[in-house]
Amino acid sequence: LARAIDELAAFAALEVASVATIDARVAAGELNVLERELATALIERCERAIGPCARIVADGAAVFGPLRAAHPTLEAHNSGEAVHVAVAAASILAKARRDAL
């Protein structure tokens, strides 16, 4: 399924954070900050690859909502998989990558 998503998506990419990085950011109370940094990196990669993003859908209103200031086409939803298939597809890609590590 991950291969099909890669083939059909206009853009698909992953950012991988090491366990050590995650642990350090959790210890510092900065996990949400790390998640926003990684999301920003993905958005910037997308814009370099295909141009401005017409629509960005993220899972987690509290975590990703603050990114709307810099990325006005971003929609941040709680239970994003139920709102847009792109969130479900991103989840599949992330799990496939995790399982491959």
N, C-alpha and C positions, 0 to 999 in steps of 0.2 A: 504494500500500500504506500509506503514511503517513497518508493521509486516512482509510482504513478503521480503522486503529489508533486514531486520534483519536476516531472515532465510537463505537468499541466499548469503549474503556478506561474504567474507573471514574474514573480521573484520569490525565492526561498533561500534562506541562509540561517545559520545558527551561530551563536556566540557561546563558547564553553568556558565556564569558570572552574578553576581547580578547587578541589576540596579545601585546600589550605586557604585559598582566597575567601571562599564562602565562610569557613570557620572564623577567620579573622574579622570579616565584616559582621558576622553575627555577634561575635564577642564585643565589637565596638558599637553594636546597636544600629548597624548601617546596612542591613540586608536589603531593605527597600531602596536605598540609595544605589546599591550595586545593581539591583534589577533595573532601575531607571537608566543607569549608565550603559548597561548592556543593550537595553531597548533603543537608546539613542544611537549607539554604534550600529545597530541593525538598520535603523531608519536611514542613517547617513550612508551606509553601504548600498541600500536600495536606491537612494537618490543618485548616487554616483553611477549605479548600473543602468537604471532605466529612466532617470529623471524624477521630477517631483511626484510624490505619492498622492494620488487622488483620494485615497481612503486608507487609513490605517486603523485596524481594529485590534484592541488589546484586552486581555483578561485581567481585570483588577482595577476597579474605578479609583480606589484610594491610592494604590501604588502608581498607576500610570496616568491618572487624570492630570497631575501637575505638568506633564509633558505637552499638554495642549497649548500652553503659552508659546512654545517654540515650534509646535507642529499642529497647526489649527485643523488639519484634516484627521487628527487622531480621535478615535472614539474609544473610551475606556469603559468597559462593562463588567459588572460582577456576573459570574456564571457565563462568561463569554462564549463557551462552546455551545450554549443554547441559543445565543444571539446570532452568531455568524459562523458559517462552516470554515472560514479561514482560521479561526481560533482552534477549532477541532483539528484541522490539518496541521497547524503548527505544533499542537500537542503530540500528534503522531510522529512528526519529524523529530521532535526533541526526545521522545521515548526511544525511537529507533537509534538515534545517535548515542543516547545513554547506554542502551543495551550493547552497542558495538564497542564501547570503551572497555 
